Amino acid sequence: MNTYYKFAPNVFLAKCDEKHEKGETIEVTTKYGKENESIVFNLIFEKDGFYYYSIVRADGFNVQEWAKQRAERRHEWASSAVQKSNEYFQKSKKHRDFLSLGEPIKVGHHSERGHRKMIDDAWNNMGKSVEFSDKAAEHERVAKYWENRANTINLSMPESIDFYEHKLEQAKEYHEGLQSGKYLRSHSYTLTYAKKEVNELQKKYELAVKLWGDVFK
């Protein structure tokens, strides 16, 4: 059975007890027993009789699609909350015409109980309307977050090779520009931070190539 193995942040390999060829389609089982049809890319390493391959889902599902689904779900929840907020708002106005007259509660009168109930209902319904309005705003905020994440590219995707290659070129150009005086240094550690960024992107680019490049062993 092929299972998932966490190799790096956002990156899961297929841990296999048999060798596979690049481009081969295999089933990989999650820890919950769900099988995902996946496409084999590169053999990353061997250990204790197992072969660890970089893979992508055959159905194209990845972190971007997952983020899109999360955003869509939050939008649905927001719409539902807005609808409930409007419903409670309308209920809060049920006795508006009478309450707007500002009639005092006639204590001891047969109307006292009904009058108090009108006020309580209006207050409670308005409170619930505000509560669901706040929930809708929060769902939309989270939906926006996931929409932004839907544009994320990370090492779990073959596209990360081009992405990190481009980011690395930009970082190197900036670092060299700081050294030559083309760019101003905003503080004493600007050059140090720029070099650190180059080093980190270099590692990510090399890892992306290892995971998704045309590597044959």
Backbone torsions as a table, in degrees:
resi	resn	phi	psi	omega
1	MET	NA	137.6	177.4
2	ASN	-93.6	133.1	-178.8
3	THR	-129.4	169.2	-180.0
4	TYR	-86.1	144.4	178.1
5	TYR	-134.7	121.8	-179.8
6	LYS	-74.5	120.3	-175.3
7	PHE	-103.5	-37.2	-178.4
8	ALA	-158.6	168.4	177.1
9	PRO	-52.5	125.3	-179.8
10	ASN	73.7	-1.9	-175.2
11	VAL	-115.7	122.4	174.8
12	PHE	-119.4	131.2	176.6
13	LEU	-96.8	165.4	172.0
14	ALA	-94.2	121.0	176.9
15	LYS	-91.8	112.8	-171.6
16	CYS	-121.3	146.5	177.3
17	ASP	-94.1	1.2	176.6
18	GLU	-133.8	156.8	177.3
19	LYS	-76.2	148.7	177.6
20	HIS	-135.3	160.2	179.7
21	GLU	-98.6	152.1	177.0
22	LYS	-61.2	132.4	-178.3
23	GLY	92.4	-9.9	179.6
24	GLU	-71.6	145.2	177.5
25	THR	-99.6	127.4	-178.9
26	ILE	-131.8	163.8	174.7
27	GLU	-97.3	130.9	177.7
28	VAL	-120.3	128.8	-173.5
29	THR	-99.8	131.3	177.5
30	THR	-77.2	171.2	179.0
31	LYS	-68.0	-12.9	177.7
32	TYR	-95.8	2.3	176.6
33	GLY	90.9	4.2	179.2
34	LYS	-84.4	136.5	179.8
35	GLU	-100.2	131.7	177.2
36	ASN	-117.9	126.5	176.8
37	GLU	-71.6	124.6	-173.7
38	SER	-132.8	154.2	179.6
39	ILE	-103.9	129.5	-178.2
40	VAL	-78.9	135.6	174.0
41	PHE	-109.2	-88.2	-173.4
42	ASN	-120.8	150.1	171.3
43	LEU	-79.0	116.6	-176.1
44	ILE	-87.6	-44.2	174.6
45	PHE	-165.4	167.4	175.0
46	GLU	-119.8	143.5	179.4
47	LYS	-159.2	130.5	175.1
48	ASP	51.9	39.4	176.6
49	GLY	83.0	4.6	179.5
50	PHE	-111.9	153.6	179.7
51	TYR	-115.2	130.9	-175.7
52	TYR	-112.0	116.3	-175.5
53	TYR	-115.9	145.9	169.0
54	SER	-76.8	140.9	-175.0
55	ILE	-143.0	160.5	169.0
56	VAL	-132.0	154.1	177.4
57	ARG	-66.7	135.8	-179.4
58	ALA	-67.9	-25.6	-179.5
59	ASP	-85.6	2.9	177.7
60	GLY	83.0	0.5	-178.5
61	PHE	-72.7	126.8	178.7
62	ASN	-144.8	-168.4	-176.1
63	VAL	-62.3	-31.0	178.8
64	GLN	-68.9	-45.0	179.5
65	GLU	-64.9	-37.7	178.6
66	TRP	-62.2	-43.3	179.7
67	ALA	-64.3	-39.8	178.3
68	LYS	-61.5	-41.8	179.0
69	GLN	-63.5	-41.6	178.2
70	ARG	-62.0	-41.4	179.8
71	ALA	-64.6	-44.9	-180.0
72	GLU	-61.8	-41.1	179.3
73	ARG	-62.9	-41.8	179.7
74	ARG	-66.4	-37.5	177.0
75	HIS	-63.0	-39.0	178.5
76	GLU	-64.2	-44.2	178.6
77	TRP	-63.3	-38.6	179.8
78	ALA	-64.1	-43.3	179.7
79	SER	-62.4	-41.7	178.4
80	SER	-63.3	-41.6	-179.8
81	ALA	-66.3	-39.4	177.8
82	VAL	-62.5	-42.5	179.3
83	GLN	-61.6	-45.0	179.3
84	LYS	-65.8	-38.6	178.1
85	SER	-60.3	-43.7	179.3
86	ASN	-65.6	-38.8	179.4
87	GLU	-62.8	-45.6	179.7
88	TYR	-68.1	-32.9	178.0
89	PHE	-64.5	-42.8	178.2
90	GLN	-64.4	-38.8	178.1
91	LYS	-64.3	-35.5	-178.5
92	SER	-66.0	-19.6	-178.6
93	LYS	-97.0	5.5	-174.8
94	LYS	-54.5	-42.9	-178.0
95	HIS	-110.5	27.5	-175.6
96	ARG	-59.1	-42.8	-176.8
97	ASP	-59.7	-42.4	-179.2
98	PHE	-72.5	-46.0	-176.5
99	LEU	-67.5	-28.2	-179.2
100	SER	-67.4	-16.6	178.5
101	LEU	-72.4	-17.5	178.6
102	GLY	71.5	24.4	179.1
103	GLU	-62.0	130.0	177.4
104	PRO	-70.2	152.4	177.0
105	ILE	-71.2	128.2	-180.0
106	LYS	-89.1	95.2	-177.1
107	VAL	-62.2	129.7	179.4
108	GLY	87.9	-13.6	179.0
109	HIS	-79.3	154.7	-179.1
110	HIS	-62.8	-18.2	-179.2
111	SER	-85.6	-8.9	-173.7
112	GLU	-58.5	-48.9	-176.0
113	ARG	-61.1	-45.5	-179.7
114	GLY	-66.0	-38.0	179.5
115	HIS	-63.9	-45.3	179.4
116	ARG	-63.8	-38.1	179.8
117	LYS	-65.1	-39.1	177.4
118	MET	-59.0	-45.0	-178.6
119	ILE	-65.7	-45.4	-180.0
120	ASP	-62.7	-42.9	-179.8
121	ASP	-63.2	-44.2	180.0
122	ALA	-62.0	-43.4	-179.6
123	TRP	-65.0	-47.1	-178.5
124	ASN	-65.1	-42.1	179.8
125	ASN	-66.7	-37.9	176.8
126	MET	-66.1	-38.6	178.0
127	GLY	-62.3	-41.7	178.7
128	LYS	-68.9	-35.1	177.5
129	SER	-61.5	-44.5	178.6
130	VAL	-66.1	-40.4	-179.7
131	GLU	-60.2	-46.5	-179.4
132	PHE	-72.5	-29.3	175.2
133	SER	-64.4	-41.3	177.7
134	ASP	-65.5	-39.5	178.5
135	LYS	-63.1	-41.2	179.3
136	ALA	-61.3	-42.5	-179.9
137	ALA	-63.8	-39.2	179.8
138	GLU	-68.5	-41.5	177.7
139	HIS	-62.2	-39.1	178.9
140	GLU	-67.5	-36.7	177.8
141	ARG	-62.2	-46.0	-180.0
142	VAL	-68.3	-36.6	177.5
143	ALA	-60.7	-40.6	178.3
144	LYS	-62.7	-39.2	177.9
145	TYR	-60.0	-47.3	-177.8
146	TRP	-70.8	-29.1	175.5
147	GLU	-64.9	-39.2	176.9
148	ASN	-66.9	-38.6	179.1
149	ARG	-67.1	-24.1	-179.7
150	ALA	-65.6	-15.9	178.1
151	ASN	-97.3	4.9	-177.3
152	THR	-73.0	139.2	170.9
153	ILE	-119.3	128.0	177.5
154	ASN	-136.3	-174.9	-173.0
155	LEU	-67.1	-8.3	178.9
156	SER	-78.2	-3.9	-176.0
157	MET	-119.4	141.6	176.0
158	PRO	-58.7	-28.4	179.2
159	GLU	-63.8	-14.3	-177.1
160	SER	-64.6	-22.5	178.2
161	ILE	-60.6	-55.7	-179.9
162	ASP	-64.0	-38.3	-178.3
163	PHE	-61.9	-51.6	-177.3
164	TYR	-74.0	-27.2	174.9
165	GLU	-63.4	-44.2	179.3
166	HIS	-65.9	-45.3	179.7
167	LYS	-63.0	-37.2	179.4
168	LEU	-66.4	-42.7	178.3
169	GLU	-61.1	-41.6	178.6
170	GLN	-63.5	-44.6	-178.5
171	ALA	-64.3	-40.6	179.2
172	LYS	-65.5	-42.1	-179.6
173	GLU	-63.3	-40.1	179.2
174	TYR	-66.6	-43.8	-180.0
175	HIS	-62.0	-45.3	178.9
176	GLU	-64.8	-34.9	178.6
177	GLY	-67.2	-34.6	176.0
178	LEU	-67.0	-39.4	179.8
179	GLN	-67.0	-38.4	-176.0
180	SER	-84.1	-13.4	-177.6
181	GLY	94.6	2.3	177.9
182	LYS	-62.7	-37.9	178.3
183	TYR	-113.9	142.1	179.0
184	LEU	-77.1	144.5	175.8
185	ARG	-90.9	119.0	-176.0
186	SER	-75.0	-23.5	176.1
187	HIS	-155.8	176.4	-172.4
188	SER	-67.3	-18.2	-178.0
189	TYR	-102.9	6.5	-177.3
190	THR	-56.1	-47.4	-179.2
191	LEU	-65.3	-40.0	179.1
192	THR	-61.8	-45.8	-179.9
193	TYR	-65.7	-38.0	179.5
194	ALA	-64.2	-41.2	178.5
195	LYS	-66.6	-38.8	178.0
196	LYS	-62.5	-40.5	178.6
197	GLU	-63.0	-41.3	177.4
198	VAL	-60.4	-47.3	-178.7
199	ASN	-61.6	-42.4	-178.7
200	GLU	-67.4	-41.9	179.1
201	LEU	-69.4	-32.0	176.4
202	GLN	-62.3	-43.8	179.4
203	LYS	-64.1	-42.1	-179.3
204	LYS	-66.8	-39.9	179.1
205	TYR	-64.4	-45.1	179.7
206	GLU	-62.8	-38.1	178.3
207	LEU	-68.6	-39.3	178.0
208	ALA	-60.4	-42.5	178.2
209	VAL	-64.1	-41.0	179.7
210	LYS	-63.6	-40.1	-178.3
211	LEU	-73.7	-43.1	-167.4
212	TRP	-122.4	-7.0	-178.3
213	GLY	-74.6	175.6	178.7
214	ASP	-80.5	70.6	-179.3
215	VAL	-102.2	127.2	178.9
216	PHE	-122.8	136.1	-178.6
217	LYS	-123.5	NA	NA
